[in-house]
Amino acid sequence: MRPHVLKSVRDLAALSAAAANLSTKEELFRFLSNLGDDYARNKDAWRTLDLGQFLTAVQGHIKDTDIKDDEPRWRTIAKALLAASMRR
C-alpha cells in the first residue's frame, strides 16, 4: 500500500500580494527566499524549468508590462520574477 502523498499547491495569491506590496531591499530578500521555497516545493508547476527560460520570461514580462515610474524598483523586480515563474 502506498502512503498518501499530498501534492503541494502554489500559493500564487500570497506571492502576488507580497510582490505587489514590498518596498524595501529586506522585503525583496524575503520574497526571493519564499519564491525559492516555492520552486523547491512546486518545481513541476513552474512553467520555466531552467535558468535560460526563466531569464527570457523575465525579459518578456518587463517588455510587455507598463511599469509605473513611481513604483519602487524592488517591487518591479519581484513582480517580474514571479511573472517569469508562470510564463512560457
N, C-alpha and C positions, 0 to 999 in steps of 0.2 A: 504494500500500500504506500502510495506516495504522500509525503507530507503536504499539507495545504500551503501553497506559496502565494503570498499577497503581492500583487503587482503594484509597484509604486506609480503614482499618478502625478504628473507635473502640476504644480500649483501656479499656473500662469497668471492668475488674478493677483496673487501676492507678489510675484516677481514684477509684474507690470506696475502695481501700485508703488513698490519700492523704487523702480526706475523712474517713475513719474514724480516722485516726491523727494528724492535725495538732493542734497545741496552742498555737501562737504566732501572733501577727499576721504575722510574716515567712513562716511556712509557709502561712497563708491567702493572702498576696500571691502566693506561688509557685504555689499551687493555682489561683488565679484566672488567672494567666498561662497555665498549662497548659490550663485549661478554654477560654480564649480561643483558644489554638492549636488545640485540638480542634475548636472551632467553625469556625475558618478552613479546616481540612483536611476536615472532615466535615459541613459545613452541611446537606447533604441528609439525613443520618442523624438530625439533631436533630428532635425532634417539635415543638418550639416554634421558629417561624421569625421571629417578630417580638417586640419588647420587651413589648408588651401581653400576648401569650400566655405569654411567659416569666414575667412577674411574677405572672400568675394561677396558673401552675403552681407557683411558689414558695409562694404563699399556700396553695394546695391541699395541698402537701406538709407545710407547717407545721401546718395544721389537722388533717390526717389522721394525723400521726405522734406517737407517745408520746415526747416529748423528755425525757430524763433531766435532772433538776435539777443533777446533779453533772458533766455533760458540759461541757467547755469551749465557750463560746459560738462561738468561731472554728470549731470542728468542726461545730456545729449549722448555722451559716451555709453552710459548704462542702457539707454533705450536702444541704441544701435546694436549693442552686444546681445541684448535679449531678442531683438527682432531677427538677428542673424541666426539664432538657435532655432527659429521657426521657419526659415526661408530656404528654398531650394535654389 
